[in-house]
Structures are given as structure tokens and as C-alpha cells.
């Protein structure tokens, strides 16, 4: 990818994550000439160090964690490593996803699934940020795995993680901003990986069917017996 196109995609991803541009519809943005940008050296460095898939991975991951990230913050060994790892996940296809979901499923069988998904009880209130989302933010759950596990509803067992959290008053401290970013990341993965949507739905169904506690995944409340004890 040329440095000019890196600049165009940088702007497109940034404004897409900020909710100001429909990248799915318009693709890369029209931008001023790169030669006039004082930070142009960073775009040239990205162009020289990463291939196309890795550049898309760079912007997908970096803007997820900070929609206002500056390009200079992305030209680091850690950022490049994350970009290459994310692009490599696409190359490994379903095999790596199956492995990651299997390992996650093993861990979920030994914890309180209700609190992991919806937040730990603190008195008669839930914690503002559930453990599952903290693990995504902490980078222990990859974005593609998080999209499969958290974003896809399963109406038959009362599971709609997104609607539950979006309907709760958050006062700016809840998971809603992160959910919006995860939705953006999911749409970007869909653009980057042909067949993603069908595969993700299939893997989501298989994943939750493998969890014994998932026979009823609606959130448990204090006025009734918990529905998700393992």
C-alpha cells in the first residue's frame, strides 16, 4: 500500500470509529496531499513496514482502543506486532478461532457465567463493566473472538448481551462506548474476511451449545434464583 493510501485509510478508520464517516459505504477518504502533512514520515514508515492486511489490522486494533489515536503512536514495535498478529488470525482462519473458543469455553465452565457476562453484583447493583469486557479491553480476548461471543444474540435462550448493556443507564462509565467500538471492529472484520458473518454466527451457536450453563442466558436478578450457576 502506498503512503498516500495509508493516509487515506488512517483518516477513514479514525472517523469511522468516531461515528463521523461510513467507511463500509465509502471506503478510504479523500484527503489533502500527503506531501503537505507535517507527519507524513509516519505514513511512509507504515507503508514500508506492513503489508496491506497488516495495515488494515493496525487501524482496526489501534482505533478500537483509542478512536482518537495519533498516527505517531501507531509507529511502534508493539503496535506493529499487534497488527501482524491480527492479520495472521485471518490467515489462520477457523482453526485458530476454534482453538481460542475452546480455551475460553473451558474457562467459562468454572466461573459464574452470569457475572462474567453482565457484571459482578455489588450489593443490589451490577458492576458498571463486566469481566468479559474488561478482558477484551485488556487484550486477553481477541476482537474477533469477542465479536463471536458477545455481539451475536441467541434469542432461544434469552441471550442478547448488547441489548442488555445498551439499555442500562451508564452515566458515562458503562460499557456502551466499548460496545459501539466492538460493533465497528466486527464490521471491519467483515470487510476484511470474506464469509465472516456466516462463520461467526455458526461458531457462536456451537460455542454456546458447548457451555452447560448456557441453557438460560438471560441475566439473573436478585429477586429470583440465579439461572446461570454452574
Residue pairs with C-beta under 8 A, 6 or more apart in sequence:
1 9
1 47
1 51
1 52
1 55
2 47
3 34
3 40
3 43
3 44
3 46
3 47
4 31
4 34
4 43
5 28
5 47
6 43
6 46
6 47
6 55
7 31
7 34
7 37
7 40
7 43
8 28
8 29
8 30
8 31
9 28
9 29
9 55
9 56
9 59
10 43
10 59
10 71
11 28
11 29
11 31
12 21
12 23
12 26
12 27
12 28
12 29
13 23
13 59
13 60
13 63
13 188
14 59
14 63
14 67
14 68
14 69
15 21
15 23
15 29
16 22
16 23
16 24
16 63
16 184
16 188
17 63
17 64
17 67
17 181
17 184
18 67
18 68
19 180
21 29
23 188
23 191
24 187
24 191
34 40
34 43
37 43
39 71
39 72
42 71
42 72
42 74
42 75
43 71
45 75
46 55
46 58
46 71
46 74
46 75
47 55
49 80
50 58
50 80
50 83
50 84
51 87
53 87
53 90
53 91
53 192
54 80
54 83
54 84
54 86
54 87
55 83
56 87
56 188
56 192
57 82
57 83
57 84
57 85
57 86
57 87
57 90
57 192
58 74
58 79
58 80
58 82
58 83
58 86
59 74
60 86
60 143
60 185
60 188
60 189
60 192
61 82
61 83
61 86
61 143
62 69
62 73
62 74
62 79
62 82
62 83
63 69
63 181
64 143
64 181
64 182
64 184
64 185
65 137
66 73
67 181
73 79
86 142
86 143
89 96
89 97
89 142
89 144
90 192
90 193
94 199
94 203
97 144
97 145
97 148
97 203
98 203
100 142
100 145
101 145
101 148
101 149
101 203
101 206
101 207
104 141
104 145
104 149
104 207
105 207
105 210
105 211
108 116
108 211
108 213
109 211
109 212
109 213
109 230
110 230
111 230
112 228
112 229
112 230
113 211
113 213
113 214
113 217
113 228
113 230
114 219
114 220
114 226
114 227
114 228
114 229
115 121
115 130
115 131
116 130
116 131
116 132
117 130
117 132
117 161
117 217
117 219
118 126
118 130
118 161
118 164
118 165
118 219
118 220
119 126
119 127
119 128
119 129
119 130
119 131
120 126
120 127
120 130
120 131
121 127
121 222
124 222
126 168
128 170
128 173
128 174
128 175
129 173
129 174
129 175
130 165
130 175
132 141
132 146
132 149
132 150
133 150
133 175
133 178
133 179
135 141
136 143
136 146
136 150
136 178
136 182
137 178
141 149
143 182
143 185
143 186
143 189
144 189
144 200
146 182
147 182
147 185
147 186
147 189
147 200
148 200
148 203
148 204
148 207
149 204
149 207
150 161
150 162
150 182
151 161
151 162
151 182
151 183
151 186
152 200
152 201
152 204
153 159
153 160
153 161
153 162
153 163
154 160
154 204
154 205
154 208
154 217
157 208
157 214
157 215
157 216
157 217
157 218
158 216
158 217
158 218
159 208
159 214
159 217
159 218
162 179
162 183
164 219
165 174
165 175
165 176
165 179
166 176
166 179
168 174
170 176
186 200
189 196
190 196
190 197
208 214
208 217
212 230
213 228
213 229
213 230
214 228
216 227
216 228
217 228
218 227
220 226
220 227
220 228
